């Protein structure tokens, strides 16, 4: 006999956990954006403090998502984790000039966050150019060029990663134009 009652309980539990995931995902998205914004304003102490909160929130989100296998494939989880990756990569790049590995994050989520990083780096480059920091702009251009080259080595098909990867080319073009403008200014 089919146990419809058990099915109903499973679906109700899934829906309840999905709602928790969506809420916690929103929290992580907000914290990630705050970290990025703090770094843009060169408020590195504030960004470091927010990073602690962000790490705690990510842990709570992972507990929800990984507690029910299907939840780790929800769009809310993917969006929150890829934004988290972008924020961590941006903060660490500004601090060290290097890209860092992030433990416990799937390759897909890492690559999604990495593909969004050049947009933040372009914003930073424009800011640095306005302060006359040509060498720093050049380092950012080199980093974006490396990211673009690495992304070209993948075969993403026609999905989200392909679109985001293609977008890096436009960020690279903006940086090349910025470098040319800085060179022409002398």
Buried (B, 14 or more C-beta within 10 A) or exposed (E): EEEEEEEEEEEEEEEEBBEBBBEBBEBBBBBBBBBBBBBBEEBEEBBBEBBEBBBEBBEBBBEBBEEBEEBBEBEBBBBBBBBBBBBBBBBBBBEEEEBEEBEEBEEBBBBBBBBBBBBBBBBBBBBBBEEEBBEBBBBBBEBBBEBBEBBEEEEBEEEBBBEBBBBBBEBBEBBEEBBEEBEEEE
